[in-house]
Amino acid sequence: QVQLVESGGGLVQPGGSLRLSCVASGSAVSDYVMAWYRQTLGKERELVAVIVPSGRTNYADSARGRFTISTDNAKNIVYLQMNSLKPEDTAVYYCKAGSKHWGQGTQVTVSS
């Protein structure tokens, strides 16, 4: 059973950058399809980025070109590098392993 802990969220101005981290324990991130989701109040959780064990990645249209998902298998961490942030990126960001393992989330607020 994998446990996930996210960190790296915070308050950033529009145009700024943040890097989210998802530390996994109990299992290797390389054993799972790993993903980042986000959710705002009153909306469904939406997929932001995904990385499969082969290293192939895919992104939501809203994230493509600005966000990068990556893994450090030696440290068992999944990252989400977010650049050129916009106010509409404000959300709680969640890490997911496989089909059912979620972290607790980290708040990202983009505001001037």
C-alpha positions in Angstrom: 0.0 0.0 0.0 1.5 3.3 -1.0 1.2 6.5 1.0 1.5 9.9 -0.6 2.4 13.3 1.0 2.3 16.4 -1.1 4.1 19.7 -0.4 5.2 22.8 -2.2 2.0 24.7 -2.5 1.5 28.3 -1.4 0.7 31.8 -2.6 2.3 33.0 -5.8 1.8 36.0 -8.1 0.5 35.6 -11.6 3.3 34.6 -13.9 5.2 33.0 -11.1 6.3 29.4 -10.6 5.9 26.6 -8.0 7.2 23.1 -7.8 5.0 20.6 -6.0 6.4 17.4 -4.6 4.7 14.1 -3.8 6.7 11.8 -1.6 5.7 8.2 -1.8 6.3 5.5 0.9 5.4 1.9 1.1 5.8 1.3 -2.7 7.9 2.6 -5.5 6.5 5.4 -7.7 8.0 3.5 -10.6 5.4 0.8 -10.0 2.5 3.1 -10.7 0.9 5.4 -13.1 1.4 8.6 -11.2 -0.7 11.7 -11.7 -1.5 15.2 -10.4 -5.1 16.4 -10.1 -6.6 19.6 -8.9 -9.9 20.6 -7.4 -11.6 23.9 -6.7 -14.7 24.4 -4.5 -17.9 23.2 -6.2 -16.0 21.5 -9.1 -15.0 18.0 -9.8 -11.4 16.9 -9.4 -9.7 17.3 -12.7 -6.6 15.6 -14.2 -3.6 17.9 -14.7 -0.7 15.7 -15.7 0.1 12.0 -15.7 3.4 10.0 -16.0 3.6 6.3 -16.7 6.4 3.9 -15.6 8.0 4.2 -19.1 8.3 8.0 -18.5 5.7 9.0 -21.1 3.7 12.0 -20.0 0.4 13.6 -20.9 -1.2 16.9 -19.8 -4.5 18.6 -19.7 -4.8 21.3 -22.3 -4.8 23.9 -19.5 -1.4 22.6 -18.3 0.4 21.7 -21.5 3.4 23.9 -22.2 3.4 25.4 -18.7 3.5 22.4 -16.3 6.0 19.5 -16.3 5.5 16.2 -14.4 8.6 14.2 -13.5 9.7 11.5 -11.1 12.9 10.9 -9.1 12.8 7.2 -8.7 15.8 7.2 -6.4 14.0 9.5 -4.0 10.6 8.1 -4.7 9.2 11.5 -5.4 6.9 12.8 -8.1 7.2 16.5 -9.0 4.9 19.0 -10.8 6.8 22.0 -12.0 4.3 24.8 -12.7 5.4 27.9 -14.6 3.5 31.0 -15.9 0.9 30.5 -13.3 -2.5 32.1 -13.7 -5.3 32.9 -11.2 -7.3 30.1 -12.7 -4.7 27.6 -11.6 -5.7 28.2 -8.0 -6.8 24.9 -6.5 -5.9 22.1 -4.1 -3.5 19.9 -6.0 -3.5 16.1 -5.3 -1.1 13.4 -6.1 -2.5 10.0 -7.2 -0.8 6.6 -7.5 -2.5 4.0 -9.6 -6.3 4.0 -9.5 -7.1 4.6 -5.9 -4.2 6.0 -3.8 -4.5 9.7 -3.0 -2.5 12.2 -1.0 -4.0 14.8 1.2 -3.5 17.7 -1.2 -1.6 21.0 -1.1 -3.2 24.4 -1.7 -2.0 26.6 -4.6 -3.2 30.2 -4.7 -2.3 32.4 -7.6 -3.1 36.0 -6.8 -1.6 39.5 -6.8 
